[in-house]
Amino acid sequence: MPTELEDNPTSFAETALTLGGKSAEEARRTGAVDRADEQVERLFTPEHQTNRSPAHRAVWDRGVPVSEFTSTTPVVPPEVQRVMEASLAIARRHVTARTLFDSAGKVGDEVLAELAAEGYWGLLVDKDYGGSGAPFAAFAPFLGRMATIDGTVAGLASIHGCIGAVDPVQTFGTPEQRAKFLPRLASGESLSGFALTEPCAGSDLTALCTTARLEGDQYIVHGEKLFISNAALGRTVGLVCLIDERPAVLIVDLPSSESDQFQLKTYGLHALRHLHNRGLVFNGLRVPAENRLTPPRGDGLTIAYHGLNRGRVTLCANAAGSMRQLLASMIPWAKFRVTYGAAIEKRELVQRRIGELAGLIVGADSLVAWCSELLDKGYRGEMECIVAKIFGSEALKHAAIELAMKTHGGRSFLHGHPVGDNLHDFLAPCIYEGEGEMLSMSFFKSLVKQHGQTYFEPIGKTLAAAGIKNPNPLNPRHALVLARVARPYLRWQIAERLRWRTAPELPAMPAPLRRRAEFACDELQRMSREIDGTLRKFQLKLADRQCRMTELSRRCQDLIVMLCSSLYAARQSSEVVHHAAEVLGDSLRHRLANERPDNKFYRRVTQLGEAIAEGGFPGLEEIVPSEILMRY
């Protein structure tokens, strides 16, 4: 029986690259990834696929679907709330007592066991298999709270539940596989990770070299994995490998000791130093054939792509928690540090940094709430979760270097300081779950794919078949060829130019936030013509215009962040949150329009910073205060 990939052998990306003059090998490899993406799409109902997602519709539909950008407060079942509060208490107690890490500097086994006893590792596992079955819209912001106490403990739950073995087994496993693995994953008996990256296969997943060969009722695995978080003896990983030259996923219980068939590769790594991140070397390790996951469509890449979105949202949640830690460290230092006879909390630059950081936190909070709710509603959420990942990681990097480090000065690099001790962990999320600019291109590809398939691909194929490389409408032959296929596109162009901009149906909200939401909606609606013009200008050469794609993508993302944060802040009771969203919206508008901030903006952001220094900010109460080092 032919597979679905054989039924649909040529993807949109493969067609475009072939017509654009790329090598057959590059077109084939890119097409393989594109087809895996299409297989993931088919796992979702049509109304929840990418071309019906809020981000896509905001650009291409007549009117922004504001209701789909508006998050609500999740309902957390009492039993789930109990697990969450107990887990927070455990982490807070160990951080306060300085017993969170063992002698090797890793989160200690005692801590992991205490969290397991309270159900921390099973929050996302279905109740039928011993977990809590927490809604993801409750789980993701909870991890943000956990990250205010300790980012590593939060990160371990994200790895285990989102990109580790839990999601692949729960989503793609047979009843027998779920019964075999999920109870152990829920109880914390076996923590998990996902083994995808290889020495030569990161962003290019078509370069996978790890193989598994069937021999009787077992697979024999050969190959090497790199940068695998939560990799330790006795734990469980979802292993992406090649079976019969096609990507597949095996759930592998790592051996309890090293042998000729399996070794851990240890290396120095500045980030993630409080958890186990290692390489895995397979030299004939035997894995039961029954451990292979088989998705209803596609192959191992389908499984890999599916789990990434949850990890992107929890990455943003972790960033929000880490930024709260940074803010909490800046306020007492600003009160303590005196220059020229006055505390630096009175200085405009420091007030601006505090106010700006508050805006970034509200932006991250809003994206976590929005994306996690979309995933619970059944959306694929590819574009939206990319926005959350990129914003969260870039905001955290900016907060650490430009805001916190510059405020703390040289003491940032003292041993024991929250900035210096964790600087690499604040920077590394820009790489996790996909490097930011690579993901921006993925966002853009998802945004233009349907438009390109509908209007540009037929024209490109027709011109290629006619041997026309540089079409000229004034050439009668070219005009005749174009007339056969260009009519649908011309109709779209005319309709686009004639249509009125539809006013967004915004909920009741404070006037300053409404103005920013209206600006975002209006500009999102304008993006369709600019994106179409870019497609028309570069046509099949667009794949080589990576800088232009990332710039257009970033602008769309900024507008989405502005809209989400305005809507999110509007339903919060805190006026500090309202003002923080206004500051974030203004900062994004300045970047979008290449405008200089005016004096009104500086007054707004410094007044916000002054208010936070005096009255605090929501969520800081979770944080264990850090010590001011070298008080002289």
Backbone hydrogen bonds, N-H to C=O, Kabsch-Sander energy under -0.5 kcal/mol:
donor,donor_aa,acceptor,acceptor_aa,energy
7,D,3,T,-1.9
8,N,4,E,-1.6
11,S,9,P,-0.6
15,T,11,S,-2.4
16,A,12,F,-2.6
17,L,13,A,-2.5
18,T,14,E,-2.3
19,L,15,T,-2.8
20,G,16,A,-1.8
21,G,18,T,-1.4
22,K,17,L,-2.7
27,A,23,S,-2.4
28,R,24,A,-2.3
29,R,25,E,-2.5
30,T,26,E,-2.6
31,G,27,A,-2.3
32,A,28,R,-1.8
33,V,29,R,-1.6
34,D,30,T,-2.4
35,R,31,G,-2.6
36,A,32,A,-1.8
37,D,33,V,-2.0
38,E,34,D,-2.0
39,Q,35,R,-2.1
40,V,36,A,-1.9
41,E,37,D,-1.9
42,R,38,E,-1.5
43,L,40,V,-1.8
44,F,41,E,-1.8
48,H,45,T,-2.2
49,Q,46,P,-1.2
52,R,49,Q,-1.9
53,S,50,T,-1.8
57,R,53,S,-2.6
58,A,54,P,-2.2
59,V,55,A,-0.7
59,V,56,H,-0.8
60,W,56,H,-2.1
61,D,57,R,-2.2
63,G,61,D,-1.3
66,V,64,V,-2.2
68,E,65,P,-1.8
69,F,66,V,-2.1
70,T,67,S,-0.7
71,S,69,F,-0.6
76,V,74,P,-0.7
80,V,77,P,-0.6
81,Q,77,P,-2.5
82,R,78,P,-2.2
83,V,79,E,-1.5
84,M,80,V,-2.3
85,E,81,Q,-2.8
86,A,82,R,-2.4
87,S,83,V,-2.2
88,L,84,M,-2.4
89,A,85,E,-2.1
90,I,86,A,-1.9
91,A,87,S,-2.3
92,R,88,L,-2.6
93,R,89,A,-2.4
94,H,90,I,-2.2
95,V,91,A,-2.4
96,T,92,R,-2.5
97,A,93,R,-2.2
98,R,94,H,-0.7
98,R,95,V,-0.5
99,T,94,H,-2.5
100,L,94,H,-0.8
102,D,106,K,-3.2
105,G,102,D,-2.0
107,V,274,H,-2.2
108,G,100,L,-2.4
112,L,108,G,-2.2
113,A,109,D,-2.5
114,E,110,E,-2.3
115,L,111,V,-2.5
116,A,112,L,-2.1
117,A,113,A,-2.4
118,E,114,E,-1.1
119,G,115,L,-0.5
119,G,116,A,-1.4
120,Y,115,L,-2.4
122,G,119,G,-0.8
123,L,120,Y,-1.1
125,V,122,G,-1.0
129,Y,126,D,-1.6
130,G,127,K,-1.9
131,G,126,D,-2.0
132,S,122,G,-2.5
133,G,122,G,-0.7
133,G,125,V,-2.1
134,A,123,L,-3.3
138,A,135,P,-1.3
139,F,135,P,-2.2
140,A,136,F,-2.6
142,F,138,A,-1.3
143,L,139,F,-2.0
144,G,140,A,-1.3
145,R,141,P,-1.7
146,M,142,F,-2.5
147,A,143,L,-2.4
148,T,144,G,-1.0
148,T,145,R,-0.6
149,I,145,R,-0.7
149,I,146,M,-1.1
150,D,146,M,-3.0
154,A,150,D,-1.5
155,G,151,G,-2.7
156,L,152,T,-2.5
157,A,153,V,-1.4
158,S,154,A,-1.8
159,I,155,G,-2.8
160,H,156,L,-2.6
161,G,157,A,-2.6
162,C,158,S,-2.5
163,I,158,S,-1.2
164,G,159,I,-1.5
166,V,160,H,-1.3
169,V,165,A,-2.2
170,Q,166,V,-2.7
171,T,167,D,-2.4
172,F,168,P,-2.8
173,G,169,V,-1.8
178,R,174,T,-2.7
179,A,175,P,-2.3
180,K,176,E,-1.7
181,F,177,Q,-2.4
182,L,178,R,-1.8
185,L,181,F,-2.0
186,A,182,L,-2.9
187,S,183,P,-2.1
188,G,184,R,-0.8
189,E,184,R,-0.9
190,S,184,R,-1.7
193,G,236,T,-1.7
195,A,238,G,-2.7
196,L,194,F,-1.0
198,E,201,A,-2.4
201,A,198,E,-1.2
205,L,203,S,-1.1
207,A,204,D,-1.5
208,L,205,L,-0.9
211,T,222,H,-2.7
212,A,242,L,-2.4
213,R,220,I,-2.3
215,E,218,Q,-3.4
218,Q,215,E,-1.2
219,Y,287,V,-3.4
220,I,213,R,-2.6
221,V,219,Y,-0.6
221,V,285,L,-2.8
222,H,211,T,-2.5
223,G,282,F,-2.4
225,K,280,L,-2.8
226,L,197,T,-2.2
228,I,278,R,-2.2
229,S,227,F,-0.7
230,N,276,H,-2.2
231,A,228,I,-0.9
231,A,276,H,-1.3
232,A,230,N,-0.9
234,G,255,P,-1.6
235,R,232,A,-1.9
236,T,191,L,-2.5
237,V,252,V,-2.6
238,G,193,G,-1.9
239,L,237,V,-0.8
239,L,250,L,-3.4
240,V,195,A,-2.4
240,V,238,G,-0.6
241,C,239,L,-0.6
241,C,248,A,-2.5
242,L,210,T,-2.8
243,I,241,C,-0.5
243,I,246,R,-3.0
246,R,243,I,-1.2
248,A,241,C,-2.9
249,V,293,L,-0.6
250,L,239,L,-2.4
251,I,291,N,-2.1
252,V,237,V,-3.1
252,V,250,L,-0.7
253,D,251,I,-0.5
254,L,235,R,-3.0
254,L,252,V,-0.8
259,S,262,F,-2.9
263,Q,281,V,-2.0
265,K,279,G,-2.8
266,T,264,L,-0.6
273,R,270,H,-0.5
275,L,272,L,-1.5
277,N,275,L,-0.7
278,R,228,I,-1.9
279,G,265,K,-3.0
280,L,225,K,-1.5
281,V,263,Q,-2.9
282,F,223,G,-3.3
282,F,280,L,-0.6
283,N,261,Q,-2.8
284,G,221,V,-2.9
285,L,221,V,-1.2
285,L,261,Q,-0.6
287,V,219,Y,-2.4
289,A,217,D,-2.5
291,N,288,P,-2.0
292,R,289,A,-1.5
293,L,249,V,-2.5
294,T,172,F,-0.6
300,G,247,P,-2.6
302,T,299,D,-0.7
303,I,299,D,-1.3
304,A,300,G,-2.3
305,Y,301,L,-2.8
306,H,302,T,-1.8
307,G,303,I,-1.5
308,L,304,A,-0.7
308,L,305,Y,-0.5
309,N,305,Y,-0.6
309,N,306,H,-0.5
311,G,307,G,-1.2
312,R,308,L,-1.9
313,V,309,N,-1.7
314,T,310,R,-2.4
315,L,311,G,-1.8
316,C,312,R,-1.5
317,A,313,V,-2.0
318,N,314,T,-2.7
319,A,315,L,-2.2
320,A,316,C,-2.2
321,G,317,A,-2.2
322,S,318,N,-2.6
323,M,319,A,-2.6
324,R,320,A,-1.7
325,Q,321,G,-1.8
326,L,322,S,-2.1
327,L,323,M,-2.5
328,A,324,R,-2.8
329,S,325,Q,-1.6
330,M,326,L,-1.6
331,I,327,L,-1.8
333,W,329,S,-1.0
334,A,330,M,-2.6
335,K,331,I,-1.6
336,F,332,P,-2.0
337,R,333,W,-3.1
339,T,342,A,-2.7
342,A,339,T,-1.7
344,I,337,R,-2.4
345,E,334,A,-1.6
346,K,343,A,-2.0
347,R,344,I,-1.6
351,Q,347,R,-2.5
352,R,348,E,-3.1
353,R,349,L,-2.0
354,I,350,V,-2.3
355,G,351,Q,-2.5
356,E,352,R,-2.8
357,L,353,R,-2.4
358,A,354,I,-2.0
359,G,355,G,-1.7
360,L,356,E,-1.8
361,I,357,L,-2.1
362,V,358,A,-2.2
363,G,359,G,-2.2
364,A,360,L,-2.3
365,D,361,I,-2.9
366,S,362,V,-2.5
367,L,363,G,-1.9
368,V,364,A,-2.3
369,A,365,D,-2.4
370,W,366,S,-2.3
371,C,367,L,-2.8
372,S,368,V,-2.1
373,E,369,A,-1.4
374,L,370,W,-2.0
375,L,371,C,-2.3
376,D,372,S,-1.8
377,K,373,E,-1.7
378,G,374,L,-0.6
378,G,375,L,-1.0
379,Y,374,L,-2.1
380,R,48,H,-2.2
385,C,381,G,-2.8
386,I,382,E,-1.6
387,V,383,M,-1.8
388,A,384,E,-1.9
389,K,385,C,-2.4
390,I,386,I,-2.7
391,F,387,V,-2.7
392,G,388,A,-2.5
393,S,389,K,-2.3
394,E,390,I,-2.5
395,A,391,F,-2.8
396,L,392,G,-2.1
397,K,393,S,-2.1
398,H,394,E,-2.4
399,A,395,A,-2.9
400,A,396,L,-2.5
401,I,397,K,-2.2
402,E,398,H,-1.9
403,L,398,H,-1.0
403,L,399,A,-0.6
404,A,399,A,-3.3
405,M,400,A,-2.3
406,K,401,I,-0.7
407,T,403,L,-0.9
408,H,404,A,-2.6
409,G,405,M,-1.9
411,R,408,H,-1.0
412,S,409,G,-2.0
413,F,410,G,-1.8
414,L,411,R,-1.6
417,H,414,L,-2.0
420,G,412,S,-1.3
421,D,417,H,-2.8
422,N,418,P,-0.6
423,L,419,V,-0.7
423,L,420,G,-0.6
426,F,422,N,-1.6
427,L,423,L,-1.3
428,A,424,H,-2.7
430,C,427,L,-1.8
431,I,428,A,-2.8
432,Y,428,A,-1.5
434,G,431,I,-1.2
436,G,430,C,-1.6
439,L,435,E,-2.5
440,S,436,G,-2.0
441,M,437,E,-1.7
442,S,438,M,-1.7
443,F,439,L,-2.8
444,F,440,S,-2.3
445,K,441,M,-2.7
446,S,442,S,-2.4
447,L,443,F,-2.0
448,V,444,F,-2.2
449,K,445,K,-1.5
452,G,448,V,-3.1
453,Q,449,K,-2.8
454,T,450,Q,-2.5
455,Y,451,H,-2.3
456,F,451,H,-0.7
456,F,452,G,-0.7
457,E,452,G,-3.1
459,I,455,Y,-0.7
460,G,456,F,-2.8
461,K,457,E,-2.6
462,T,458,P,-2.1
463,L,459,I,-2.5
464,A,460,G,-2.3
465,A,461,K,-2.5
466,A,462,T,-1.6
467,G,464,A,-1.1
468,I,463,L,-2.8
469,K,467,G,-0.7
475,N,472,N,-2.2
479,A,475,N,-3.1
480,L,476,P,-2.2
481,V,477,R,-2.2
482,L,478,H,-2.8
483,A,479,A,-2.1
484,R,480,L,-0.8
484,R,481,V,-0.7
485,V,481,V,-0.6
485,V,482,L,-1.1
486,A,482,L,-2.6
490,L,486,A,-2.5
491,R,487,R,-2.4
492,W,488,P,-1.9
493,Q,489,Y,-2.5
494,I,490,L,-2.4
495,A,491,R,-2.5
496,E,492,W,-2.5
497,R,493,Q,-1.9
498,L,494,I,-1.7
499,R,495,A,-1.6
506,L,504,P,-1.4
514,R,510,P,-2.5
515,R,511,A,-2.3
516,R,512,P,-1.4
517,A,513,L,-2.3
518,E,514,R,-2.9
519,F,515,R,-2.1
520,A,516,R,-2.2
521,C,517,A,-2.5
522,D,518,E,-2.6
523,E,519,F,-2.4
524,L,520,A,-2.3
525,Q,521,C,-1.9
526,R,522,D,-1.1
527,M,523,E,-0.9
527,M,524,L,-0.7
529,R,526,R,-0.6
530,E,526,R,-1.2
531,I,527,M,-2.9
532,D,528,S,-2.6
533,G,529,R,-2.3
534,T,530,E,-1.9
535,L,531,I,-2.4
536,R,532,D,-2.6
537,K,533,G,-2.2
538,F,534,T,-2.4
539,Q,535,L,-2.5
541,K,538,F,-2.6
542,L,539,Q,-1.8
544,D,541,K,-1.7
545,R,542,L,-1.9
546,Q,544,D,-1.1
549,M,545,R,-2.2
550,T,546,Q,-2.5
551,E,547,C,-1.9
552,L,548,R,-2.4
553,S,549,M,-2.4
554,R,550,T,-2.5
555,R,551,E,-1.9
556,C,552,L,-2.1
557,Q,553,S,-2.5
558,D,554,R,-2.8
559,L,555,R,-2.0
560,I,556,C,-2.1
561,V,557,Q,-2.6
562,M,558,D,-2.3
563,L,559,L,-2.3
564,C,560,I,-2.8
565,S,561,V,-2.7
566,S,562,M,-1.8
567,L,563,L,-2.3
568,Y,564,C,-2.8
569,A,565,S,-2.6
570,A,566,S,-1.8
571,R,567,L,-0.8
571,R,568,Y,-1.0
572,Q,569,A,-1.9
578,H,574,S,-1.6
579,H,575,E,-2.7
580,A,576,V,-2.2
581,A,577,V,-2.3
582,E,578,H,-1.9
583,V,579,H,-2.3
584,L,580,A,-2.4
585,G,581,A,-2.7
586,D,582,E,-2.4
587,S,583,V,-2.3
588,L,584,L,-2.4
589,R,585,G,-2.2
590,H,586,D,-2.5
591,R,587,S,-1.8
592,L,588,L,-2.6
593,A,589,R,-2.5
594,N,590,H,-0.7
595,E,590,H,-2.2
602,Y,598,D,-1.7
603,R,599,N,-2.3
604,R,600,K,-2.4
605,V,601,F,-2.8
606,T,602,Y,-2.2
607,Q,603,R,-2.3
608,L,604,R,-1.9
609,G,605,V,-2.3
610,E,606,T,-2.5
611,A,607,Q,-2.3
612,I,608,L,-2.4
613,A,609,G,-2.3
614,E,610,E,-1.5
615,G,611,A,-3.0
616,G,612,I,-2.6
620,L,617,F,-1.9
622,E,619,G,-1.2
623,I,620,L,-1.5
629,L,627,E,-0.7
632,Y,630,M,-2.4
